[in-house]
């Protein structure tokens, strides 16, 4: 799915079972650069920071290679939170917002149109 945030940032988000295991990918593009993530790559997170005009193009910099699938990481974090009593990185509110976005994406697929998510809820364009 493609998302456009009120700040102007555009994101492409993908989750798929098309590979031997579930994989995820996303790309956020803003005026200052790009963050690219693909769980199938050895160096999963790449950033490209746009430099000031006249200083040349930005450069991709590897930041965080991940050895575990997103599900493995999520499960290990959840178990750690239970064992240590620490707060999870993803809150119940985050999960709710993910469901709202997923429903908006399904509505967009069904209608073939842009769906806007506002404070009042999901709005078809």
CORSUL-V597412 format. One line per field, one symbol per residue. burial: + if it has 9 or more other C-alpha atoms within 8 Angstrom, else -. A space follows every 50 residues. Layout:
# CORSUL-V597412
burial: ???
This chain:
# CORSUL-V597412
burial: --------+++++--------+++++++++--+++++++---++++++++ +------+---++-++--++--+---++-++-------------+----+ +--++-++------+++----+---
